[in-house]
Amino acid sequence: MRSVGVYEDSSPPDTGLHCELRDSGVKLIPKSADDLLSGSFTRYWIRLRPHDSVRLRFSCYLGYGGDGIFAVYLRNGEFWDVHPSKTNEYYLSGTFTPHVPTNETPASVPSLPNNMDAWNGTLTLPGVKIPMKNL
């Protein structure tokens, strides 16, 4: 088995991560009208050797504003402002599909082996419960 390279780009609109927020009734919560472009965006190759694992850091902010609006902000520019009910719970899920620029390969990065393949595919990320009472 050989190492593979995974391309991570957190800068919109090329980010490979796209998320959904749903309530406990599985109703899709619409994103806020405009994406929030803040944070430090990254573009780099991650080397995965056989039997390695990796965490992609798409930071998020969860919390209440002064007006009682619950906010979920992701570093990739996606965000939701919702008016939660006291009994509702929310679930954040998504997919990750790397968007590799056409002129880039793992071999084009001096610190990576030149015989490393680029991974492409889609990871489906299951919903993670965000309990409202703990925020």
N, CA, C and O atoms as a GROMACS GRO file, in nm:
protein
  540
    1MET      N    1   0.085  -0.118   0.000
    1MET     CA    2   0.000   0.000   0.000
    1MET      C    3   0.089   0.124   0.000
    1MET      O    4   0.194   0.128   0.064
    2ARG      N    5   0.044   0.226  -0.074
    2ARG     CA    6   0.118   0.352  -0.080
    2ARG      C    7   0.044   0.461  -0.006
    2ARG      O    8  -0.075   0.449   0.025
    3SER      N    9   0.116   0.568   0.022
    3SER     CA   10   0.053   0.687   0.080
    3SER      C   11  -0.036   0.753  -0.025
    3SER      O   12  -0.014   0.740  -0.145
    4VAL      N   13  -0.137   0.825   0.024
    4VAL     CA   14  -0.222   0.905  -0.064
    4VAL      C   15  -0.224   1.048  -0.011
    4VAL      O   16  -0.204   1.072   0.108
    5GLY      N   17  -0.249   1.141  -0.101
    5GLY     CA   18  -0.262   1.281  -0.063
    5GLY      C   19  -0.408   1.323  -0.067
    5GLY      O   20  -0.479   1.292  -0.162
    6VAL      N   21  -0.452   1.393   0.038
    6VAL     CA   22  -0.587   1.448   0.045
    6VAL      C   23  -0.573   1.599   0.042
    6VAL      O   24  -0.499   1.656   0.122
    7TYR      N   25  -0.643   1.664  -0.050
    7TYR     CA   26  -0.635   1.809  -0.066
    7TYR      C   27  -0.743   1.875   0.019
    7TYR      O   28  -0.861   1.844   0.005
    8GLU      N   29  -0.701   1.965   0.106
    8GLU     CA   30  -0.794   2.037   0.193
    8GLU      C   31  -0.789   2.185   0.159
    8GLU      O   32  -0.683   2.247   0.166
    9ASP      N   33  -0.902   2.240   0.122
    9ASP     CA   34  -0.914   2.382   0.088
    9ASP      C   35  -1.034   2.436   0.162
    9ASP      O   36  -1.148   2.396   0.134
   10SER      N   37  -1.011   2.526   0.256
   10SER     CA   38  -1.123   2.579   0.334
   10SER      C   39  -1.172   2.714   0.283
   10SER      O   40  -1.257   2.776   0.347
   11SER      N   41  -1.120   2.760   0.170
   11SER     CA   42  -1.161   2.893   0.122
   11SER      C   43  -1.280   2.883   0.026
   11SER      O   44  -1.274   2.811  -0.074
   12PRO      N   45  -1.386   2.955   0.056
   12PRO     CA   46  -1.502   2.955  -0.032
   12PRO      C   47  -1.468   3.018  -0.166
   12PRO      O   48  -1.382   3.106  -0.168
   13PRO      N   49  -1.528   2.982  -0.275
   13PRO     CA   50  -1.632   2.878  -0.288
   13PRO      C   51  -1.574   2.741  -0.318
   13PRO      O   52  -1.650   2.648  -0.345
   14ASP      N   53  -1.442   2.726  -0.316
   14ASP     CA   54  -1.378   2.600  -0.354
   14ASP      C   55  -1.370   2.497  -0.243
   14ASP      O   56  -1.323   2.386  -0.265
   15THR      N   57  -1.416   2.532  -0.126
   15THR     CA   58  -1.407   2.439  -0.014
   15THR      C   59  -1.476   2.307  -0.049
   15THR      O   60  -1.580   2.304  -0.115
   16GLY      N   61  -1.417   2.199  -0.005
   16GLY     CA   62  -1.474   2.068  -0.032
   16GLY      C   63  -1.578   2.027   0.071
   16GLY      O   64  -1.646   1.926   0.054
   17LEU      N   65  -1.590   2.105   0.179
   17LEU     CA   66  -1.686   2.073   0.285
   17LEU      C   67  -1.813   2.154   0.267
   17LEU      O   68  -1.808   2.277   0.256
   18HIS      N   69  -1.925   2.085   0.265
   18HIS     CA   70  -2.055   2.151   0.260
   18HIS      C   71  -2.145   2.085   0.364
   18HIS      O   72  -2.158   1.963   0.369
   19CYS      N   73  -2.206   2.169   0.447
   19CYS     CA   74  -2.283   2.118   0.561
   19CYS      C   75  -2.430   2.154   0.553
   19CYS      O   76  -2.470   2.243   0.478
   20GLU      N   77  -2.508   2.082   0.632
   20GLU     CA   78  -2.650   2.108   0.650
   20GLU      C   79  -2.680   2.110   0.799
   20GLU      O   80  -2.618   2.038   0.877
   21LEU      N   81  -2.773   2.193   0.836
   21LEU     CA   82  -2.822   2.198   0.973
   21LEU      C   83  -2.970   2.160   0.969
   21LEU      O   84  -3.048   2.219   0.894
   22ARG      N   85  -3.006   2.063   1.051
   22ARG     CA   86  -3.146   2.017   1.056
   22ARG      C   87  -3.193   2.019   1.200
   22ARG      O   88  -3.113   2.007   1.294
   23ASP      N   89  -3.324   2.034   1.218
   23ASP     CA   90  -3.378   2.028   1.353
   23ASP      C   91  -3.412   1.884   1.388
   23ASP      O   92  -3.393   1.793   1.307
   24SER      N   93  -3.463   1.863   1.509
   24SER     CA   94  -3.492   1.726   1.555
   24SER      C   95  -3.602   1.659   1.473
   24SER      O   96  -3.614   1.537   1.475
   25GLY      N   97  -3.681   1.737   1.402
   25GLY     CA   98  -3.782   1.681   1.313
   25GLY      C   99  -3.731   1.658   1.173
   25GLY      O  100  -3.810   1.632   1.082
   26VAL      N  101  -3.601   1.667   1.153
   26VAL     CA  102  -3.530   1.645   1.026
   26VAL      C  103  -3.560   1.756   0.924
   26VAL      O  104  -3.535   1.740   0.805
   27LYS      N  105  -3.615   1.868   0.971
   27LYS     CA  106  -3.641   1.981   0.882
   27LYS      C  107  -3.511   2.056   0.856
   27LYS      O  108  -3.439   2.091   0.949
   28LEU      N  109  -3.481   2.080   0.728
   28LEU     CA  110  -3.362   2.152   0.688
   28LEU      C  111  -3.373   2.298   0.729
   28LEU      O  112  -3.473   2.364   0.698
   29ILE      N  113  -3.272   2.348   0.798
   29ILE     CA  114  -3.267   2.489   0.837
   29ILE      C  115  -3.195   2.564   0.726
   29ILE      O  116  -3.081   2.530   0.694
   30PRO      N  117  -3.258   2.665   0.666
   30PRO     CA  118  -3.189   2.738   0.558
   30PRO      C  119  -3.069   2.815   0.611
   30PRO      O  120  -3.071   2.867   0.722
   31LYS      N  121  -2.965   2.822   0.528
   31LYS     CA  122  -2.848   2.902   0.564
   31LYS      C  123  -2.887   3.048   0.563
   31LYS      O  124  -2.983   3.087   0.497
   32SER      N  125  -2.812   3.128   0.635
   32SER     CA  126  -2.834   3.272   0.630
   32SER      C  127  -2.805   3.320   0.489
   32SER      O  128  -2.729   3.257   0.416
   33ALA      N  129  -2.865   3.430   0.451
   33ALA     CA  130  -2.864   3.477   0.312
   33ALA      C  131  -2.725   3.488   0.251
   33ALA      O  132  -2.704   3.447   0.137
   34ASP      N  133  -2.631   3.544   0.323
   34ASP     CA  134  -2.497   3.564   0.270
   34ASP      C  135  -2.399   3.481   0.350
   34ASP      O  136  -2.407   3.473   0.472
   35ASP      N  137  -2.306   3.419   0.279
   35ASP     CA  138  -2.202   3.346   0.350
   35ASP      C  139  -2.112   3.444   0.423
   35ASP      O  140  -2.088   3.555   0.376
   36LEU      N  141  -2.064   3.403   0.538
   36LEU     CA  142  -1.976   3.483   0.620
   36LEU      C  143  -1.833   3.447   0.582
   36LEU      O  144  -1.791   3.333   0.601
   37LEU      N  145  -1.759   3.542   0.528
   37LEU     CA  146  -1.621   3.516   0.487
   37LEU      C  147  -1.528   3.570   0.594
   37LEU      O  148  -1.486   3.685   0.589
   38SER      N  149  -1.495   3.486   0.689
   38SER     CA  150  -1.402   3.526   0.794
   38SER      C  151  -1.319   3.406   0.833
   38SER      O  152  -1.352   3.293   0.800
   39GLY      N  153  -1.213   3.432   0.903
   39GLY     CA  154  -1.125   3.325   0.945
   39GLY      C  155  -1.004   3.316   0.855
   39GLY      O  156  -0.990   3.391   0.759
   40SER      N  157  -0.919   3.224   0.887
   40SER     CA  158  -0.799   3.204   0.806
   40SER      C  159  -0.822   3.082   0.718
   40SER      O  160  -0.842   2.971   0.768
   41PHE      N  161  -0.817   3.102   0.588
   41PHE     CA  162  -0.842   2.994   0.495
   41PHE      C  163  -0.712   2.922   0.465
   41PHE      O  164  -0.605   2.982   0.463
   42THR      N  165  -0.721   2.792   0.443
   42THR     CA  166  -0.602   2.711   0.418
   42THR      C  167  -0.620   2.628   0.292
   42THR      O  168  -0.731   2.591   0.255
   43ARG      N  169  -0.507   2.601   0.228
   43ARG     CA  170  -0.502   2.512   0.112
   43ARG      C  171  -0.374   2.430   0.126
   43ARG      O  172  -0.264   2.485   0.126
   44TYR      N  173  -0.389   2.301   0.139
   44TYR     CA  174  -0.269   2.219   0.151
   44TYR      C  175  -0.302   2.072   0.129
   44TYR      O  176  -0.418   2.029   0.135
   45TRP      N  177  -0.198   1.997   0.104
   45TRP     CA  178  -0.208   1.851   0.089
   45TRP      C  179  -0.180   1.787   0.223
   45TRP      O  180  -0.091   1.829   0.296
   46ILE      N  181  -0.257   1.684   0.254
   46ILE     CA  182  -0.236   1.605   0.375
   46ILE      C  183  -0.189   1.468   0.329
   46ILE      O  184  -0.253   1.404   0.245
   47ARG      N  185  -0.078   1.422   0.384
   47ARG     CA  186  -0.026   1.289   0.350
   47ARG      C  187  -0.084   1.186   0.444
   47ARG      O  188  -0.073   1.197   0.566
   48LEU      N  189  -0.148   1.084   0.385
   48LEU     CA  190  -0.200   0.973   0.463
   48LEU      C  191  -0.125   0.847   0.425
   48LEU      O  192  -0.130   0.801   0.311
   49ARG      N  193  -0.055   0.793   0.522
   49ARG     CA  194   0.012   0.665   0.503
   49ARG      C  195  -0.090   0.554   0.529
   49ARG      O  196  -0.194   0.581   0.588
   50PRO      N  197  -0.061   0.432   0.487
   50PRO     CA  198  -0.154   0.322   0.516
   50PRO      C  199  -0.184   0.315   0.666
   50PRO      O  200  -0.092   0.322   0.748
   51HIS      N  201  -0.308   0.302   0.701
   51HIS     CA  202  -0.358   0.291   0.839
   51HIS      C  203  -0.353   0.422   0.916
   51HIS      O  204  -0.373   0.421   1.037
   52ASP      N  205  -0.328   0.536   0.850
   52ASP     CA  206  -0.333   0.667   0.916
   52ASP      C  207  -0.478   0.714   0.925
   52ASP      O  208  -0.566   0.662   0.857
   53SER      N  209  -0.500   0.812   1.009
   53SER     CA  210  -0.627   0.883   1.014
   53SER      C  211  -0.594   1.032   1.019
   53SER      O  212  -0.480   1.072   1.047
   54VAL      N  213  -0.693   1.113   0.991
   54VAL     CA  214  -0.669   1.257   0.986
   54VAL      C  215  -0.795   1.330   1.031
   54VAL      O  216  -0.907   1.280   1.014
   55ARG      N  217  -0.776   1.447   1.089
   55ARG     CA  218  -0.887   1.536   1.122
   55ARG      C  219  -0.869   1.663   1.040
   55ARG      O  220  -0.762   1.725   1.042
   56LEU      N  221  -0.973   1.702   0.970
   56LEU     CA  222  -0.969   1.828   0.898
   56LEU      C  223  -1.030   1.934   0.988
   56LEU      O  224  -1.140   1.916   1.038
   57ARG      N  225  -0.959   2.041   1.008
   57ARG     CA  226  -1.001   2.145   1.102
   57ARG      C  227  -1.081   2.254   1.032
   57ARG      O  228  -1.025   2.352   0.982
   58PHE      N  229  -1.211   2.236   1.029
   58PHE     CA  230  -1.302   2.340   0.983
   58PHE      C  231  -1.368   2.394   1.108
   58PHE      O  232  -1.475   2.348   1.148
   59SER      N  233  -1.302   2.490   1.170
   59SER     CA  234  -1.348   2.544   1.298
   59SER      C  235  -1.492   2.591   1.289
   59SER      O  236  -1.540   2.632   1.183
   60CYS      N  237  -1.559   2.585   1.401
   60CYS     CA  238  -1.695   2.636   1.405
   60CYS      C  239  -1.717   2.714   1.534
   60CYS      O  240  -1.645   2.697   1.632
   61TYR      N  241  -1.817   2.799   1.529
   61TYR     CA  242  -1.860   2.874   1.646
   61TYR      C  243  -2.005   2.839   1.671
   61TYR      O  244  -2.087   2.843   1.579
   62LEU      N  245  -2.036   2.804   1.793
   62LEU     CA  246  -2.174   2.776   1.833
   62LEU      C  247  -2.204   2.864   1.952
   62LEU      O  248  -2.125   2.868   2.047
   63GLY      N  249  -2.313   2.932   1.950
   63GLY     CA  250  -2.348   3.013   2.066
   63GLY      C  251  -2.469   3.099   2.042
   63GLY      O  252  -2.524   3.105   1.932
   64TYR      N  253  -2.510   3.167   2.148
   64TYR     CA  254  -2.625   3.256   2.142
   64TYR      C  255  -2.578   3.400   2.132
   64TYR      O  256  -2.481   3.441   2.197
   65GLY      N  257  -2.648   3.476   2.051
   65GLY     CA  258  -2.627   3.620   2.047
   65GLY      C  259  -2.710   3.684   2.156
   65GLY      O  260  -2.791   3.617   2.220
   66GLY      N  261  -2.692   3.813   2.179
   66GLY     CA  262  -2.766   3.885   2.281
   66GLY      C  263  -2.916   3.884   2.258
   66GLY      O  264  -2.993   3.904   2.352
   67ASP      N  265  -2.958   3.862   2.135
   67ASP     CA  266  -3.100   3.862   2.102
   67ASP      C  267  -3.163   3.723   2.109
   67ASP      O  268  -3.277   3.705   2.065
   68GLY      N  269  -3.091   3.624   2.162
   68GLY     CA  270  -3.144   3.488   2.174
   68GLY      C  271  -3.136   3.405   2.048
   68GLY      O  272  -3.187   3.294   2.044
   69ILE      N  273  -3.072   3.458   1.944
   69ILE     CA  274  -3.056   3.383   1.820
   69ILE      C  275  -2.939   3.288   1.835
   69ILE      O  276  -2.831   3.327   1.881
   70PHE      N  277  -2.960   3.164   1.797
   70PHE     CA  278  -2.856   3.062   1.802
   70PHE      C  279  -2.775   3.071   1.673
   70PHE      O  280  -2.833   3.072   1.564
   71ALA      N  281  -2.643   3.076   1.685
   71ALA     CA  282  -2.557   3.093   1.568
   71ALA      C  283  -2.465   2.974   1.551
   71ALA      O  284  -2.407   2.924   1.647
   72VAL      N  285  -2.453   2.928   1.426
   72VAL     CA  286  -2.357   2.825   1.389
   72VAL      C  287  -2.278   2.883   1.273
   72VAL      O  288  -2.332   2.907   1.165
   73TYR      N  289  -2.148   2.904   1.295
   73TYR     CA  290  -2.060   2.962   1.193
   73TYR      C  291  -1.946   2.865   1.165
   73TYR      O  292  -1.877   2.823   1.258
   74LEU      N  293  -1.924   2.830   1.040
   74LEU     CA  294  -1.814   2.743   1.000
   74LEU      C  295  -1.707   2.825   0.928
   74LEU      O  296  -1.739   2.923   0.860
   75ARG      N  297  -1.582   2.786   0.944
   75ARG     CA  298  -1.472   2.859   0.883
   75ARG      C  299  -1.477   2.858   0.730
   75ARG      O  300  -1.416   2.944   0.667
   76ASN      N  301  -1.548   2.765   0.671
   76ASN     CA  302  -1.557   2.760   0.525
   76ASN      C  303  -1.658   2.861   0.470
   76ASN      O  304  -1.681   2.864   0.349
   77GLY      N  305  -1.717   2.943   0.556
   77GLY     CA  306  -1.807   3.048   0.512
   77GLY      C  307  -1.954   3.017   0.529
   77GLY      O  308  -2.038   3.105   0.508
   78GLU      N  309  -1.989   2.895   0.566
   78GLU     CA  310  -2.130   2.861   0.586
   78GLU      C  311  -2.173   2.904   0.725
   78GLU      O  312  -2.100   2.888   0.822
   79PHE      N  313  -2.294   2.960   0.734
   79PHE     CA  314  -2.346   2.992   0.866
   79PHE      C  315  -2.497   2.994   0.870
   79PHE      O  316  -2.565   3.014   0.769
   80TRP      N  317  -2.547   2.974   0.990
   80TRP     CA  318  -2.690   2.971   1.018
   80TRP      C  319  -2.718   3.055   1.141
   80TRP      O  320  -2.645   3.045   1.240
   81ASP      N  321  -2.820   3.136   1.136
   81ASP     CA  322  -2.874   3.205   1.252
   81ASP      C  323  -3.016   3.154   1.268
   81ASP      O  324  -3.099   3.173   1.179
   82VAL      N  325  -3.046   3.088   1.380
   82VAL     CA  326  -3.178   3.028   1.398
   82VAL      C  327  -3.240   3.077   1.528
   82VAL      O  328  -3.170   3.113   1.622
   83HIS      N  329  -3.371   3.077   1.530
   83HIS     CA  330  -3.448   3.112   1.650
   83HIS      C  331  -3.495   2.980   1.712
   83HIS      O  332  -3.602   2.930   1.677
   84PRO      N  333  -3.417   2.924   1.803
   84PRO     CA  334  -3.451   2.789   1.854
   84PRO      C  335  -3.564   2.791   1.954
   84PRO      O  336  -3.587   2.890   2.025
   85SER      N  337  -3.635   2.679   1.959
   85SER     CA  338  -3.729   2.658   2.068
   85SER      C  339  -3.650   2.594   2.181
   85SER      O  340  -3.544   2.536   2.157
   86LYS      N  341  -3.698   2.604   2.300
   86LYS     CA  342  -3.624   2.554   2.416
   86LYS      C  343  -3.610   2.401   2.415
   86LYS      O  344  -3.521   2.347   2.480
   87THR      N  345  -3.697   2.332   2.343
   87THR     CA  346  -3.694   2.185   2.344
   87THR      C  347  -3.629   2.127   2.220
   87THR      O  348  -3.609   2.006   2.213
   88ASN      N  349  -3.596   2.209   2.124
   88ASN     CA  350  -3.545   2.156   1.998
   88ASN      C  351  -3.396   2.126   2.007
   88ASN      O  352  -3.323   2.190   2.084
   89GLU      N  353  -3.352   2.030   1.930
   89GLU     CA  354  -3.210   1.999   1.914
   89GLU      C  355  -3.179   2.010   1.766
   89GLU      O  356  -3.267   1.997   1.682
   90TYR      N  357  -3.053   2.034   1.736
   90TYR     CA  358  -3.011   2.053   1.598
   90TYR      C  359  -2.901   1.953   1.565
   90TYR      O  360  -2.827   1.908   1.652
   91TYR      N  361  -2.891   1.919   1.436
   91TYR     CA  362  -2.794   1.823   1.388
   91TYR      C  363  -2.718   1.883   1.271
   91TYR      O  364  -2.778   1.929   1.174
   92LEU      N  365  -2.586   1.883   1.280
   92LEU     CA  366  -2.500   1.934   1.174
   92LEU      C  367  -2.438   1.814   1.102
   92LEU      O  368  -2.373   1.730   1.165
   93SER      N  369  -2.459   1.806   0.972
   93SER     CA  370  -2.402   1.698   0.891
   93SER      C  371  -2.343   1.758   0.766
   93SER      O  372  -2.356   1.878   0.742
   94GLY      N  373  -2.277   1.676   0.685
   94GLY     CA  374  -2.220   1.731   0.564
   94GLY      C  375  -2.155   1.628   0.476
   94GLY      O  376  -2.161   1.508   0.500
   95THR      N  377  -2.092   1.679   0.372
   95THR     CA  378  -2.013   1.597   0.281
   95THR      C  379  -1.880   1.667   0.257
   95THR      O  380  -1.872   1.790   0.260
   96PHE      N  381  -1.777   1.589   0.233
   96PHE     CA  382  -1.646   1.642   0.199
   96PHE      C  383  -1.602   1.579   0.067
   96PHE      O  384  -1.586   1.457   0.058
   97THR      N  385  -1.582   1.662  -0.034
   97THR     CA  386  -1.533   1.621  -0.165
   97THR      C  387  -1.422   1.719  -0.202
   97THR      O  388  -1.452   1.834  -0.234
   98PRO      N  389  -1.296   1.676  -0.201
   98PRO     CA  390  -1.189   1.770  -0.231
   98PRO      C  391  -1.195   1.821  -0.375
   98PRO      O  392  -1.220   1.745  -0.468
   99HIS      N  393  -1.173   1.950  -0.391
   99HIS     CA  394  -1.168   2.013  -0.523
   99HIS      C  395  -1.023   2.050  -0.550
   99HIS      O  396  -0.976   2.157  -0.510
  100VAL      N  397  -0.953   1.963  -0.617
  100VAL     CA  398  -0.810   1.982  -0.644
  100VAL      C  399  -0.794   2.069  -0.768
  100VAL      O  400  -0.850   2.038  -0.873
  101PRO      N  401  -0.716   2.179  -0.759
  101PRO     CA  402  -0.690   2.259  -0.878
  101PRO      C  403  -0.626   2.172  -0.987
  101PRO      O  404  -0.547   2.083  -0.957
  102THR      N  405  -0.658   2.199  -1.112
  102THR     CA  406  -0.612   2.115  -1.222
  102THR      C  407  -0.460   2.112  -1.236
  102THR      O  408  -0.406   2.014  -1.287
  103ASN      N  409  -0.391   2.214  -1.192
  103ASN     CA  410  -0.245   2.218  -1.205
  103ASN      C  411  -0.173   2.164  -1.082
  103ASN      O  412  -0.050   2.174  -1.075
  104GLU      N  413  -0.244   2.107  -0.986
  104GLU     CA  414  -0.180   2.057  -0.865
  104GLU      C  415  -0.192   1.907  -0.852
  104GLU      O  416  -0.295   1.848  -0.886
  105THR      N  417  -0.086   1.847  -0.802
  105THR     CA  418  -0.084   1.706  -0.766
  105THR      C  419   0.002   1.696  -0.640
  105THR      O  420   0.077   1.789  -0.610
  106PRO      N  421  -0.006   1.586  -0.568
  106PRO     CA  422   0.084   1.571  -0.455
  106PRO      C  423   0.231   1.579  -0.497
  106PRO      O  424   0.315   1.624  -0.419
  107ALA      N  425   0.262   1.536  -0.619
  107ALA     CA  426   0.400   1.539  -0.668
  107ALA      C  427   0.450   1.682  -0.688
  107ALA      O  428   0.571   1.704  -0.693
  108SER      N  429   0.360   1.780  -0.699
  108SER     CA  430   0.402   1.919  -0.716
  108SER      C  431   0.441   1.984  -0.584
  108SER      O  432   0.486   2.099  -0.584
  109VAL      N  433   0.426   1.913  -0.473
  109VAL     CA  434   0.463   1.965  -0.341
  109VAL      C  435   0.596   1.904  -0.301
  109VAL      O  436   0.605   1.782  -0.284
  110PRO      N  437   0.701   1.986  -0.286
  110PRO     CA  438   0.835   1.932  -0.258
  110PRO      C  439   0.844   1.845  -0.133
  110PRO      O  440   0.927   1.754  -0.129
  111SER      N  441   0.762   1.870  -0.032
  111SER     CA  442   0.772   1.793   0.092
  111SER      C  443   0.701   1.658   0.087
  111SER      O  444   0.708   1.581   0.183
  112LEU      N  445   0.633   1.628  -0.023
  112LEU     CA  446   0.560   1.501  -0.036
  112LEU      C  447   0.631   1.409  -0.135
  112LEU      O  448   0.698   1.457  -0.226
  113PRO      N  449   0.616   1.278  -0.119
  113PRO     CA  450   0.676   1.184  -0.213
  113PRO      C  451   0.619   1.203  -0.354
  113PRO      O  452   0.499   1.228  -0.370
  114ASN      N  453   0.702   1.193  -0.454
  114ASN     CA  454   0.655   1.219  -0.591
  114ASN      C  455   0.574   1.103  -0.650
  114ASN      O  456   0.517   1.118  -0.759
  115ASN      N  457   0.567   0.990  -0.582
  115ASN     CA  458   0.488   0.878  -0.634
  115ASN      C  459   0.354   0.862  -0.560
  115ASN      O  460   0.289   0.759  -0.571
  116MET      N  461   0.315   0.964  -0.486
  116MET     CA  462   0.193   0.957  -0.406
  116MET      C  463   0.071   0.991  -0.492
  116MET      O  464   0.072   1.087  -0.569
  117ASP      N  465  -0.034   0.911  -0.478
  117ASP     CA  466  -0.158   0.934  -0.552
  117ASP      C  467  -0.245   1.036  -0.479
  117ASP      O  468  -0.235   1.050  -0.357
  118ALA      N  469  -0.329   1.106  -0.553
  118ALA     CA  470  -0.426   1.197  -0.495
  118ALA      C  471  -0.556   1.122  -0.471
  118ALA      O  472  -0.607   1.054  -0.560
  119TRP      N  473  -0.610   1.134  -0.350
  119TRP     CA  474  -0.738   1.071  -0.319
  119TRP      C  475  -0.848   1.161  -0.371
  119TRP      O  476  -0.844   1.283  -0.356
  120ASN      N  477  -0.947   1.099  -0.434
  120ASN     CA  478  -1.068   1.174  -0.467
  120ASN      C  479  -1.186   1.083  -0.440
  120ASN      O  480  -1.180   0.961  -0.456
  121GLY      N  481  -1.291   1.144  -0.399
  121GLY     CA  482  -1.412   1.074  -0.362
  121GLY      C  483  -1.496   1.167  -0.277
  121GLY      O  484  -1.471   1.287  -0.272
  122THR      N  485  -1.594   1.112  -0.211
  122THR     CA  486  -1.679   1.190  -0.123
  122THR      C  487  -1.696   1.117   0.009
  122THR      O  488  -1.727   0.998   0.012
  123LEU      N  489  -1.676   1.190   0.118
  123LEU     CA  490  -1.704   1.138   0.251
  123LEU      C  491  -1.837   1.197   0.297
  123LEU      O  492  -1.857   1.318   0.289
  124THR      N  493  -1.926   1.112   0.344
  124THR     CA  494  -2.052   1.158   0.400
  124THR      C  495  -2.037   1.161   0.551
  124THR      O  496  -2.008   1.059   0.614
  125LEU      N  497  -2.057   1.280   0.608
  125LEU     CA  498  -2.039   1.299   0.751
  125LEU      C  499  -2.175   1.295   0.819
  125LEU      O  500  -2.260   1.379   0.790
  126PRO      N  501  -2.196   1.199   0.909
  126PRO     CA  502  -2.328   1.185   0.972
  126PRO      C  503  -2.359   1.304   1.063
  126PRO      O  504  -2.269   1.377   1.105
  127GLY      N  505  -2.486   1.322   1.092
  127GLY     CA  506  -2.529   1.433   1.177
  127GLY      C  507  -2.472   1.423   1.318
  127GLY      O  508  -2.471   1.317   1.380
  128VAL      N  509  -2.426   1.538   1.367
  128VAL     CA  510  -2.377   1.549   1.504
  128VAL      C  511  -2.478   1.633   1.581
  128VAL      O  512  -2.512   1.743   1.539
  129LYS      N  513  -2.525   1.580   1.692
  129LYS     CA  514  -2.626   1.646   1.772
  129LYS      C  515  -2.568   1.768   1.844
  129LYS      O  516  -2.462   1.759   1.907
  130ILE      N  517  -2.638   1.879   1.835
  130ILE     CA  518  -2.600   2.000   1.907
  130ILE      C  519  -2.711   2.027   2.009
  130ILE      O  520  -2.811   2.092   1.975
  131PRO      N  521  -2.695   1.980   2.132
  131PRO     CA  522  -2.803   1.999   2.232
  131PRO      C  523  -2.807   2.147   2.274
  131PRO      O  524  -2.705   2.204   2.312
  132MET      N  525  -2.922   2.205   2.268
  132MET     CA  526  -2.937   2.348   2.296
  132MET      C  527  -2.921   2.381   2.444
  132MET      O  528  -2.878   2.492   2.477
  133LYS      N  529  -2.954   2.290   2.533
  133LYS     CA  530  -2.947   2.320   2.676
  133LYS      C  531  -2.805   2.331   2.729
  133LYS      O  532  -2.786   2.386   2.837
  134ASN      N  533  -2.705   2.281   2.655
  134ASN     CA  534  -2.568   2.285   2.703
  134ASN      C  535  -2.490   2.406   2.655
  134ASN      O  536  -2.374   2.422   2.691
  135LEU      N  537  -2.552   2.491   2.575
  135LEU     CA  538  -2.480   2.607   2.522
  135LEU      C  539  -2.501   2.728   2.611
  135LEU      O  540  -2.449   2.835   2.583
   0.00000   0.00000   0.00000
